[in-house]
Amino acid sequence: MAEVAIGIVGAAGRMGQMLVKQIGETPGAKLVAASEAPNGAAVGKDAGELAGLGKLGVLISGSPDLVFRSEEHT
């Protein structure tokens, strides 16, 4: 089964963290990008750590552009 690449805008909020956690716990799903407001306190932090999963290697960006550039995640 191929992995589904998923990006989350608003990854540091309550819903965003829940989504990151669900993606991390779902076989076949992979978090590839995460963003938050440009001046948000979570920018530069690992999305998995923020959601309580441990490091996923996906840093939260201050720009949603990374989430929507699907060609970079294939």
N, CA, C and O atoms as a MOPAC input file, in Angstrom:
PM7 MOZYME 1SCF
protein

 N      0.83900 1    -1.17600 1     0.00000 1
 C      0.00000 1     0.00000 1     0.00000 1
 C      0.88400 1     1.23900 1     0.00000 1
 O      1.82500 1     1.33400 1     0.78700 1
 N      0.58600 1     2.17400 1    -0.87000 1
 C      1.33600 1     3.42100 1    -0.93600 1
 C      0.93800 1     4.32800 1     0.22500 1
 O     -0.21700 1     4.33900 1     0.65100 1
 N      1.90700 1     5.08400 1     0.73000 1
 C      1.60800 1     6.03900 1     1.79000 1
 C      0.89100 1     7.24700 1     1.22100 1
 O      1.14900 1     7.66600 1     0.09300 1
 N     -0.00300 1     7.79600 1     2.00900 1
 C     -0.69100 1     9.02300 1     1.65100 1
 C      0.03800 1    10.16700 1     2.35400 1
 O      0.13700 1    10.17600 1     3.58100 1
 N      0.54500 1    11.12400 1     1.59000 1
 C      1.25800 1    12.27700 1     2.13600 1
 C      0.24300 1    13.34000 1     2.53500 1
 O     -0.60500 1    13.73100 1     1.73400 1
 N      0.33600 1    13.80400 1     3.77800 1
 C     -0.62800 1    14.75700 1     4.31300 1
 C      0.09100 1    15.95000 1     4.92100 1
 O      1.10900 1    15.79800 1     5.59700 1
 N     -0.45000 1    17.14200 1     4.67300 1
 C      0.04900 1    18.36500 1     5.28600 1
 C     -1.05800 1    18.99400 1     6.10900 1
 O     -2.23300 1    18.89000 1     5.75800 1
 N     -0.68900 1    19.64700 1     7.20500 1
 C     -1.66100 1    20.25900 1     8.10700 1
 C     -1.36300 1    21.74300 1     8.26000 1
 O     -0.25800 1    22.12600 1     8.64500 1
 N     -2.34900 1    22.57300 1     7.95800 1
 C     -2.26900 1    24.00800 1     8.23100 1
 C     -2.89800 1    24.22000 1     9.60100 1
 O     -3.98600 1    23.71000 1     9.87100 1
 N     -2.22200 1    24.96900 1    10.46600 1
 C     -2.71600 1    25.15300 1    11.83200 1
 C     -2.31400 1    24.00100 1    12.72600 1
 O     -3.05700 1    23.62200 1    13.63100 1
 N     -1.14800 1    23.44600 1    12.48000 1
 C     -0.69200 1    22.23300 1    13.16200 1
 C     -0.45700 1    22.38800 1    14.65900 1
 O     -0.41100 1    21.38800 1    15.37500 1
 N     -0.30800 1    23.61000 1    15.14900 1
 C     -0.03200 1    23.80100 1    16.57100 1
 C     -1.29200 1    23.97600 1    17.40200 1
 O     -1.22700 1    23.94400 1    18.63100 1
 N     -2.43200 1    24.15900 1    16.76000 1
 C     -3.68600 1    24.30500 1    17.49500 1
 C     -4.18400 1    22.96900 1    18.01100 1
 O     -3.61100 1    21.92300 1    17.70400 1
 N     -5.25000 1    23.00400 1    18.79500 1
 C     -5.79100 1    21.76100 1    19.36700 1
 C     -6.18900 1    20.76500 1    18.28600 1
 O     -5.83300 1    19.58900 1    18.36100 1
 N     -6.92700 1    21.23000 1    17.28200 1
 C     -7.35500 1    20.32800 1    16.21000 1
 C     -6.16200 1    19.87600 1    15.38200 1
 O     -6.06800 1    18.70800 1    15.00600 1
 N     -5.25300 1    20.80200 1    15.09700 1
 C     -4.06400 1    20.44900 1    14.32700 1
 C     -3.22800 1    19.38700 1    15.01000 1
 O     -2.75800 1    18.45300 1    14.36100 1
 N     -3.03600 1    19.52000 1    16.32100 1
 C     -2.27000 1    18.51700 1    17.06600 1
 C     -2.98000 1    17.16900 1    17.05600 1
 O     -2.33400 1    16.12600 1    16.95400 1
 N     -4.30900 1    17.18700 1    17.16300 1
 C     -5.07000 1    15.94200 1    17.11200 1
 C     -4.89700 1    15.27200 1    15.75100 1
 O     -4.73000 1    14.05600 1    15.66600 1
 N     -4.94000 1    16.07900 1    14.68300 1
 C     -4.76900 1    15.52300 1    13.33800 1
 C     -3.36100 1    14.95000 1    13.15300 1
 O     -3.19700 1    13.87200 1    12.58300 1
 N     -2.35800 1    15.66600 1    13.63000 1
 C     -0.97600 1    15.17200 1    13.54100 1
 C     -0.86600 1    13.83700 1    14.26200 1
 O     -0.25100 1    12.90100 1    13.75100 1
 N     -1.45400 1    13.74800 1    15.43800 1
 C     -1.41000 1    12.50300 1    16.20700 1
 C     -2.09700 1    11.37100 1    15.45400 1
 O     -1.56400 1    10.26400 1    15.38200 1
 N     -3.27000 1    11.63400 1    14.89300 1
 C     -3.99300 1    10.60000 1    14.15200 1
 C     -3.20100 1    10.14700 1    12.92500 1
 O     -3.15700 1     8.95600 1    12.61800 1
 N     -2.58500 1    11.08300 1    12.23300 1
 C     -1.76800 1    10.72500 1    11.07100 1
 C     -0.61500 1     9.83700 1    11.50900 1
 O     -0.31900 1     8.83500 1    10.85800 1
 N      0.03600 1    10.19700 1    12.60400 1
 C      1.16400 1     9.42000 1    13.10800 1
 C      0.78400 1     8.01900 1    13.54300 1
 O      1.62400 1     7.11900 1    13.54300 1
 N     -0.46300 1     7.82700 1    13.91100 1
 C     -0.93000 1     6.52500 1    14.39200 1
 C     -1.66600 1     5.72400 1    13.32100 1
 O     -2.13500 1     4.62000 1    13.59500 1
 N     -1.77300 1     6.25900 1    12.11700 1
 C     -2.53500 1     5.60400 1    11.05500 1
 C     -1.60700 1     4.96400 1    10.02600 1
 O     -0.85500 1     5.67300 1     9.35700 1
 N     -1.64400 1     3.65400 1     9.88700 1
 C     -0.82800 1     3.00000 1     8.86200 1
 C     -1.20800 1     3.51700 1     7.47200 1
 O     -2.38700 1     3.66200 1     7.14900 1
 N     -0.20500 1     3.78700 1     6.67300 1
 C     -0.43900 1     4.25800 1     5.31800 1
 C     -0.53900 1     5.76400 1     5.20100 1
 O     -0.65900 1     6.28700 1     4.09400 1
 N     -0.49200 1     6.47900 1     6.32800 1
 C     -0.53600 1     7.94500 1     6.31500 1
 C      0.80100 1     8.48600 1     6.79900 1
 O      1.41500 1     7.92800 1     7.70900 1
 N      1.24600 1     9.57200 1     6.18800 1
 C      2.52800 1    10.16300 1     6.57400 1
 C      2.41000 1    11.68300 1     6.57500 1
 O      1.99800 1    12.27500 1     5.57800 1
 N      2.76800 1    12.31100 1     7.68400 1
 C      2.80100 1    13.76300 1     7.75600 1
 C      4.03600 1    14.24800 1     7.00900 1
 O      5.15500 1    13.84100 1     7.32200 1
 N      3.83500 1    15.11100 1     6.02800 1
 C      4.96400 1    15.60100 1     5.23200 1
 C      5.18100 1    17.09900 1     5.36300 1
 O      6.24300 1    17.60300 1     4.99600 1
 N      4.18700 1    17.82200 1     5.88300 1
 C      4.32000 1    19.26700 1     6.04600 1
 C      3.35900 1    19.75100 1     7.11400 1
 O      2.28500 1    19.18100 1     7.30400 1
 N      3.75300 1    20.81000 1     7.81100 1
 C      2.91900 1    21.40500 1     8.84500 1
 C      3.21300 1    22.89600 1     8.89400 1
 O      4.36200 1    23.31700 1     8.75400 1
 N      2.17600 1    23.68500 1     9.09100 1
 C      2.39700 1    25.12800 1     9.17900 1
 C      1.54400 1    25.73500 1    10.27700 1
 O      0.60000 1    25.12700 1    10.78200 1
 N      1.91500 1    26.95600 1    10.62400 1
 C      1.24600 1    27.72500 1    11.66300 1
 C      1.39500 1    29.19600 1    11.27600 1
 O      2.06700 1    29.50800 1    10.29300 1
 N      0.78800 1    30.08600 1    12.02100 1
 C      0.89500 1    31.51800 1    11.74100 1
 C      2.36800 1    31.92100 1    11.69600 1
 O      3.17400 1    31.38400 1    12.45600 1
 N      2.73200 1    32.85600 1    10.81900 1
 C      4.13800 1    33.22900 1    10.63000 1
 C      4.89000 1    33.59000 1    11.91100 1
 O      6.07700 1    33.28200 1    12.02400 1
 N      4.24900 1    34.21600 1    12.85400 1
 C      4.92700 1    34.60600 1    14.09400 1
 C      4.54600 1    33.71200 1    15.26700 1
 O      4.77300 1    34.06900 1    16.42300 1
 N      3.97100 1    32.55800 1    14.97400 1
 C      3.53100 1    31.65200 1    16.02700 1
 C      4.69300 1    31.05900 1    16.81700 1
 O      5.78200 1    30.85400 1    16.28300 1
 N      4.44900 1    30.79100 1    18.06900 1
 C      5.48600 1    30.24200 1    18.95100 1
 C      5.93200 1    28.84700 1    18.52300 1
 O      7.02900 1    28.41900 1    18.88200 1
 N      5.10700 1    28.13300 1    17.76800 1
 C      5.43400 1    26.75700 1    17.37900 1
 C      6.29100 1    26.67100 1    16.11900 1
 O      6.79200 1    25.59400 1    15.79700 1
 N      6.46900 1    27.76000 1    15.41100 1
 C      7.26500 1    27.73500 1    14.17300 1
 C      8.67700 1    27.25300 1    14.49300 1
 O      9.33500 1    27.76600 1    15.39800 1
 N      9.12900 1    26.25800 1    13.73100 1
 C     10.46100 1    25.68500 1    13.92900 1
 C     10.48600 1    24.46700 1    14.83200 1
 O     11.51300 1    23.79700 1    14.94000 1
 N      9.37400 1    24.17100 1    15.47900 1
 C      9.30100 1    22.99900 1    16.35800 1
 C      8.84400 1    21.78100 1    15.56100 1
 O      8.20500 1    21.91200 1    14.51700 1
 N      9.17500 1    20.61000 1    16.06100 1
 C      8.76900 1    19.36600 1    15.41400 1
 C      7.28000 1    19.11100 1    15.69000 1
 O      6.85200 1    19.10500 1    16.84400 1
 N      6.50500 1    18.90300 1    14.64100 1
 C      5.05900 1    18.70800 1    14.77100 1
 C      4.72700 1    17.47800 1    15.60800 1
 O      3.75300 1    17.49500 1    16.36000 1
 N      5.50500 1    16.42400 1    15.49400 1
 C      5.26000 1    15.20900 1    16.27200 1
 C      5.48000 1    15.42700 1    17.75100 1
 O      4.69500 1    14.95100 1    18.57100 1
 N      6.52900 1    16.13300 1    18.10200 1
 C      6.78400 1    16.41300 1    19.51800 1
 C      5.66500 1    17.26100 1    20.11400 1
 O      5.22600 1    17.02000 1    21.23800 1
 N      5.21300 1    18.24300 1    19.36200 1
 C      4.13900 1    19.11100 1    19.83400 1
 C      2.85200 1    18.31600 1    20.06900 1
 O      2.08200 1    18.63600 1    20.97400 1
 N      2.61900 1    17.29300 1    19.26500 1
 C      1.41300 1    16.46900 1    19.38300 1
 C      1.58700 1    15.29700 1    20.34700 1
 O      0.65500 1    14.51900 1    20.55000 1
 N      2.76500 1    15.16800 1    20.93600 1
 C      2.99200 1    14.09800 1    21.90300 1
 C      3.41900 1    12.77200 1    21.30200 1
 O      3.34000 1    11.73800 1    21.96500 1
 N      3.87500 1    12.78600 1    20.04300 1
 C      4.30500 1    11.54900 1    19.37400 1
 C      5.80200 1    11.32100 1    19.40300 1
 O      6.26500 1    10.22300 1    19.09300 1
 N      6.54900 1    12.31300 1    19.76100 1
 C      7.99800 1    12.25300 1    19.60600 1
 C      8.35800 1    12.83400 1    18.24100 1
 O      7.48100 1    13.21700 1    17.46800 1
 N      9.65200 1    12.89400 1    17.95600 1
 C     10.10800 1    13.51600 1    16.70900 1
 C      9.62600 1    12.77100 1    15.47900 1
 O      9.76600 1    11.55400 1    15.36500 1
 N      9.05100 1    13.54200 1    14.55600 1
 C      8.65800 1    13.00900 1    13.25400 1
 C      9.55300 1    13.54700 1    12.14700 1
 O      9.52500 1    13.05000 1    11.02100 1
 N     10.34500 1    14.56400 1    12.46800 1
 C     11.20100 1    15.16200 1    11.45500 1
 C     10.46700 1    16.14100 1    10.55400 1
 O     10.96200 1    16.49100 1     9.48300 1
 N      9.28900 1    16.58700 1    10.98000 1
 C      8.51900 1    17.56800 1    10.21300 1
 C      8.44400 1    18.83000 1    11.06300 1
 O      7.72000 1    18.88100 1    12.05700 1
 N      9.20000 1    19.84300 1    10.66100 1
 C      9.20800 1    21.10100 1    11.39700 1
 C      8.03900 1    21.96500 1    10.96000 1
 O      7.69100 1    22.01200 1     9.78000 1
 N      7.43800 1    22.64900 1    11.92400 1
 C      6.32100 1    23.53900 1    11.62100 1
 C      6.85800 1    24.80500 1    10.97400 1
 O      7.73600 1    25.48200 1    11.50900 1
 N      6.30800 1    25.09900 1     9.81900 1
 C      6.70100 1    26.26800 1     9.03900 1
 C      5.79200 1    27.44400 1     9.37400 1
 O      4.67700 1    27.26100 1     9.86200 1
 N      6.27600 1    28.63900 1     9.10900 1
 C      5.46300 1    29.83200 1     9.26800 1
 C      4.74700 1    30.19500 1     7.98100 1
 O      4.16500 1    31.27400 1     7.87800 1
 N      4.78300 1    29.31100 1     7.00500 1
 C      4.16200 1    29.58400 1     5.71700 1
 C      3.33400 1    28.38300 1     5.26700 1
 O      3.85300 1    27.26800 1     5.22100 1
 N      2.06300 1    28.58300 1     4.93500 1
 C      1.25300 1    27.46300 1     4.45800 1
 C      1.65200 1    26.99600 1     3.06100 1
 O      1.20100 1    25.94000 1     2.61500 1
 N      2.48500 1    27.75900 1     2.36800 1
 C      2.90400 1    27.37900 1     1.01400 1
 C      3.49700 1    25.97800 1     0.96200 1
 O      3.25600 1    25.24300 1     0.00500 1
 N      4.26500 1    25.59900 1     1.96900 1
 C      4.88800 1    24.26900 1     1.97100 1
 C      3.84800 1    23.15300 1     1.99800 1
 O      4.05300 1    22.08800 1     1.41500 1
 N      2.74800 1    23.40000 1     2.66900 1
 C      1.70200 1    22.38700 1     2.76200 1
 C      1.04400 1    22.16600 1     1.40400 1
 O      0.65700 1    21.04700 1     1.06700 1
 N      0.92000 1    23.23000 1     0.63500 1
 C      0.20200 1    23.14700 1    -0.63500 1
 C      1.08400 1    22.82400 1    -1.83500 1
 O      0.56600 1    22.67400 1    -2.94100 1
 N      2.37300 1    22.71600 1    -1.65800 1
 C      3.28600 1    22.36000 1    -2.75000 1
 C      3.46400 1    20.85600 1    -2.79300 1
 O      4.49700 1    20.33700 1    -2.37000 1
 N      2.47700 1    20.16300 1    -3.29600 1
 C      2.48300 1    18.70700 1    -3.27000 1
 C      3.62800 1    18.09400 1    -4.06200 1
 O      4.06400 1    16.98700 1    -3.74400 1
 N      4.12400 1    18.77900 1    -5.07900 1
 C      5.20500 1    18.20700 1    -5.87700 1
 C      6.48500 1    18.02200 1    -5.06300 1
 O      7.33700 1    17.21500 1    -5.43400 1
 N      6.63200 1    18.75500 1    -3.96100 1
 C      7.82200 1    18.61800 1    -3.13000 1
 C      7.74400 1    17.40500 1    -2.21800 1
 O      8.74300 1    17.03400 1    -1.60200 1
 N      6.58200 1    16.78400 1    -2.12000 1
 C      6.39800 1    15.68200 1    -1.17200 1
 C      6.24700 1    14.32600 1    -1.85900 1
 O      5.93800 1    13.32900 1    -1.20600 1
 N      6.45900 1    14.28700 1    -3.14100 1
 C      6.28800 1    13.01200 1    -3.84200 1
 C      7.60800 1    12.30000 1    -3.96100 1
 O      7.67100 1    11.20600 1    -4.52200 1

